[in-house]
Amino acid sequence: MSNIITIDGPSGAGKSTIARLTALRLGLSYLDTGAMYRAVTLHCMRKGVRLDDPKAVAGTLADLDLRVELTLEGPMRVFLGAEEVTEKIRTPEVTRNIHYVADVMQVRNLLVEQQRKIGEQGDLVTEGRDQGTLVFPRASLKIYMFATPEVRARRRHAELKQRGIDSSYEEVLEDVSKRDYLDMGRELGGLRKALDAVEIDTSSMSPDEVAEAIVKLAKARLKMQTRKIDKSALEKAREEIERRKQGQ
Ligand code: C5P
């Protein structure tokens, strides 16, 4: 059986950055399940169906051709048919609409099945909301990562400010709380901590510190070895993670 490390938690806890860094350090592939929900959202938007109609959303799945390509060094690549949509799924419109699509049972069932198939193919760091609870309940190591809503809102507010986007801290905090409410309230695949997950509060830790803590746990529990990574690969990954955050 493959060694699976799951990382779940609310938006803004730093999951993507940390999952990428952890996967790089351990030489594992990285599965970004949020990107899969984003790709289905883009597919539905392009079909022009009413996103608040679950039947219409489910109806678009018949001709969904979603493929992901895991890479060791780079980010996961996402394709709809022959078209690469890795960057196109990171727009604010997709982010705004995603909750409609993530609520639809048929969408979740389909993506959970795809994620499990990927997990059968080899060792993996996988990141999302339901990875340790629903998708990989027998994962080798489960992490539940969180930070207070105030810290997550402060991080997001600073990011927006850096991009020259005017918003008040209160607005951002409200948005963070709304996303938590939607993610936690979802009946199937909602955000919950698995009973056997290790909790990490990232409120006062840097992404590198958190990744280091997970790598230590993986080495102790799974007898995994870190691999020597070339500094430029790590730097490149960091830069690209930053660039992506700016786009969302
Ligand atoms: O991780 P990311 O912010 O890209 O995820 C976007 C959205 O996709 C989340 O807010 C959540 O609604 C949904 N999602 C999910 N289940 C997952 C991963 C993401 O419902 N496993």
Boltz pocket constraint, residues with backbone or C-beta under 6 A from the ligand:
constraints:
  - pocket:
      binder: B
      contacts: [[A, 11], [A, 33], [A, 34], [A, 35], [A, 37], [A, 38], [A, 98], [A, 99], [A, 102], [A, 127], [A, 128], [A, 129], [A, 130], [A, 131], [A, 179], [A, 183], [A, 189]]
      max_distance: 6.0
